[in-house]
Amino acid sequence: MIVVLVVSVNLAEWAESQGISRVTAYRWFRDGKLPVAARKVGGLILVDAPAAAESSGTTVVYARV
């Protein structure tokens, strides 16, 4: 079993982290061309971005048999 942590961030914050203009990101969302999953919650657009891997070198495994 592989577990992937997904974090929701504001569309403007996501755009800044990707190095694109927030206006471009909003246009992509409106046109349905955003390359990541996103949803509108009230007046806020949340992007489901995978969480960044920690650089601590720690590995956590959950297994059930």
VMD Tcl script that draws the C-alpha trace (Angstrom):
set ca {
  {0.00 0.00 0.00}
  {1.35 3.42 -0.96}
  {0.10 6.46 0.92}
  {0.37 9.88 -0.71}
  {-0.33 12.96 1.38}
  {-2.26 15.62 -0.54}
  {-2.29 19.21 0.66}
  {-4.77 21.83 -0.51}
  {-3.34 25.28 -1.17}
  {-4.78 28.49 -2.52}
  {-4.53 28.82 -6.32}
  {-2.51 32.06 -6.02}
  {0.01 30.40 -3.65}
  {0.30 27.40 -5.94}
  {0.89 29.65 -8.96}
  {3.64 31.54 -7.13}
  {5.35 28.30 -6.12}
  {5.29 27.14 -9.75}
  {6.67 30.42 -11.09}
  {3.59 31.39 -13.10}
  {1.35 34.42 -12.87}
  {-1.75 34.10 -10.69}
  {-3.78 35.60 -13.56}
  {-2.59 32.78 -15.83}
  {-3.48 30.19 -13.16}
  {-7.00 31.62 -12.75}
  {-7.44 31.62 -16.55}
  {-6.29 27.99 -16.75}
  {-8.75 27.06 -13.98}
  {-11.60 28.87 -15.73}
  {-10.79 27.20 -19.06}
  {-10.32 23.75 -17.49}
  {-6.64 23.59 -18.46}
  {-5.06 23.61 -14.98}
  {-2.51 20.74 -14.86}
  {-3.47 19.75 -11.28}
  {-6.74 18.92 -9.55}
  {-8.54 21.99 -8.18}
  {-11.93 22.79 -6.72}
  {-13.88 25.92 -5.88}
  {-14.93 26.30 -2.24}
  {-17.06 29.40 -1.90}
  {-14.96 32.18 -3.42}
  {-11.70 30.30 -2.89}
  {-10.05 27.98 -5.40}
  {-8.08 25.19 -3.74}
  {-5.43 23.19 -5.59}
  {-4.75 19.60 -4.50}
  {-0.97 19.47 -4.64}
  {1.08 16.50 -3.42}
  {3.00 17.37 -0.25}
  {6.70 17.97 -0.65}
  {8.90 15.19 0.64}
  {10.74 16.01 3.84}
  {14.50 16.12 3.62}
  {15.03 14.63 7.10}
  {15.67 11.20 5.64}
  {12.97 9.64 7.80}
  {10.89 6.89 6.26}
  {7.55 5.95 7.72}
  {5.82 2.72 6.72}
  {2.36 1.55 7.68}
  {1.62 -2.07 6.90}
  {-1.22 -4.42 7.81}
  {-1.23 -8.13 7.29}
}
mol new
graphics top color blue
foreach p $ca { graphics top sphere $p radius 0.5 }
foreach p [lrange $ca 0 end-1] q [lrange $ca 1 end] { graphics top cylinder $p $q radius 0.2 }
display resetview
